[in-house]
Amino acid sequence: MLGRTDDLGSIEAGKLADLAVWRLDTIAHADIDDPIAALVLGAAPPLELLLVDGRPVVERDRVVTADEETLAREADAVHRELLRKAP
């Protein structure tokens, strides 16, 4: 694993943990038997949990490390500024 088997490659104590868990038991995925196909071809599933370096970043499809509404407003302001500067 990129020469970092001491840090990466399995889930165990002392290793870095970037992990994503999606819910595939929703109505949008009820008719897709293959979980990989459900992730790739189906509707975007809810993100149940996202850990980055072992710390929760998303829980139950909500960002827990920042205020989503503030981020959306800031992104919109930057977007509008970029559009204003575009030729």
N, C-alpha and C positions, 0 to 999 in steps of 0.2 A: 504494500500500500504506500507507494511513493517513498519508500525508505523510512516510514514513520509508524511501523507496527507497534512501537512502544506507546504511541499516542492515539492511534486510529485503528479502525478496522473491526472493532467489536464493542459491544456495550458492556462495560464493566467498570468497577470502581477505579478511579485514578486516570481514566482516559477521557479525552474531550468528547462531548456529547452534542452533536448536531443531529436532531431527530425530528421527523415530521410524521404525524399520524392523521390520516384523513378518515372521515366517516363515509362508509360506502353502504350503510344500511338505510339510506333514505329512499323515498319513493322514486326519485330520479335515477336510481341505480338498481332498482328491484329486478329489472329484466336482464341485467348483465351479469353472467355467471363468473366471468374471468375478472379478478380484481385489477389486474394491470390494464385490461381493456377498459374497465370502468374509469380508471384514473385518466387514461389517455384519450378515450373516445367519448366518454359520457359527459354529462354536465359537470361543471366544476363542483367537486364535493366540498362540504364544509371541512375546514382545517380544525381538527379537534385539539391538537397540541403541536406546538413548534418549540423545540429547545435549541438554543444556540449556546455552545460552550456550557451545556448543562443547565442553563437558566431559561425559564419560560419567557417566550416572546409573544406567542399567541396562545390563547386558551379559549376553546369553544368559539372559534372564528373571530375573535376580538383581539386586537393588539393590546397587550397589557404593559408595555414599556413606554408608551407615549399616548397622548390624547389624539385619537383618530380624527376628530373634527378639526382640531387645530392644524394637524398635518394636512388635511384636505384643503383648508383655507390657504395655508402657506403655499401648497403646490399650485393651487389655482392662481394665486397672485404671481408666482414665478412664471407660470404658463402665459398669463396675460402680458407680462412684461416681455417675455421672449417674442410673443406675437407682435407686440408693438415695435420691437427692434428689428423684426424681419423685413427684408426688402420687399 
